[in-house]
Amino acid sequence: MKIRQAKLGDAQALTTLVTVLGYFITKEALVRHLERSSHPLLVAEEVDGRLIGYIEAETYDTILTEELMYNVLGLAVATDRQDSGIGGQLLEALEVDALAHGIKTVRLNSGVDRHLAHEFYEKHGYISQKMQKRFLKSLL
């Protein structure tokens, strides 16, 4: 397995991987995202070319903190490959990328009911700081 930056040809496989998190995106929308995005979107690829995981982050730059951070937007591993260390390898690859860009902190949010995910993050050195709700408003 290798971890690399996502490319346009990964769009179809990524549409499947996001469903692991309960989301849906069309291949066309994902291609548009890949074309316009410059932030880290790392994929785990099997020797046979099958994508089995991804992690996406953005630079978190706010007046609320003095330092730049990476904010994890999503981390998913194919259902048949979960609990095999791939998620941890993706986290570690993102952390290496962060350090290479002078970023010393990675932050992420995880739904309050995702207890196994919380255990996973804690196992990898992440500390829960607060509980929060997310609010959305459609403008159309």
N, C-alpha and C positions, 0 to 999 in steps of 0.2 A: 504494500500500500504506500502511496505517496500523497502528500498534501501540497496543493498548489493554488494559485489564484484562479478563480473561475474565469471562464471564457465564454464567448457567445454560443459555442457548440454545446455547452452544458445546460442550456435553458430547459430542454425537455426533462432531463433528469432532475433538475432543481424543482420543477413544478410538482414532481412526485414527492420529493423530500419535504417540501413545506407542508404537505398534508399530514406528516407525522406530528406537527405542532397544531393541527386543526385549522390550517389556513388553506385557501385556494387561490391560485393565480394562473392566468392563461400563459401559454408559451409566448405569445406575442407581447404581453405585458412584461413578462420576465426579460425578454430580449431588450425591450425599451429600457428597462432598469439597468441591465448590464451595459448598454450603450452609453448611458448618461452618468453612471456611478463611478466614482473614483476611490471609494473607500474599500477596506479589506473585505473580500468575500472569498474565503478559503474553502476548498472542497477536498474531501478525502476520496481518493480514486484507487480502486483495486487494480491489480496487474492487468486484468482483462478489460480495463477501461470503464467499468461500472462505477458510478458515483454512489458512495455509501454514507456520506455525511457532508455537512457544511457548517460553517460559522460565519456570520456577518457582523461587522461592527462599523461604527462611525466615530469620528473624532468628536468628543464631547468638550465643547469650549463654551464656558459660561462665566458670568461675573460671580457666580455662587462659589467658585473655587479658583484658587490661584493657578492650578496646574491643568494642562490638557490631560484628558483621559480618553481611553477607548470605551465606548458604550456598546455592549453586545446587543444586537438587534434580533438575533436568532441563532440557535444551535440545534441541529437535528441530526440524528443518525438513523439510517434505515432500520425498520423494525426488526428484521432478521439479523442485524449486526449489533444490536444494542447489548450492553454489558460486555463488550469485547475490548474496551479501552480506546475506541476511536474518538469518542467525545472528549476524553482527557487529552488525547494527542492534538485534537483540533484546538482546544483551549491553550495548550502549551505553544502551538504554532502561532496563535494570535498574540500571545504574550511575547514571544520572540520578535514578532513583527512590531509590536508596540515599542519594545526597547530599542529596536533598530531605528525607530522614528523619534526617539527621545521621550517617549510616553512611559510613565512609571506606574500608572494605575489603570486597571480595567474594572469597569462597573457593569452591572447587569440587573435586570428586573426579572422576577419569576413569579408567576401566579401563585397566590396564597394556597391554593389547593394542590399544587404540584410537589408533594412531599418527597417523592423519589428524586426529582430534579434538585431540590434543596439539599438533600443528602449528598448528591453528586457534587454540587458546587462547594459545599463545606469540605468534602474529601479533598478537593483541589485547592484548598486554602482561602476560599471566599467566605466572607463574614457578613451575615445579615445585619443591616443597620436600622431598618424601619419597615413598618407595614404601610401600605398606601393603596389608594384606589386610583383607577385610571378613568378619566372622563373624556368622552369624544362628543363632537357635535358635527353633524353633517351640514355643510353649507350649501347644499343643493336641494 
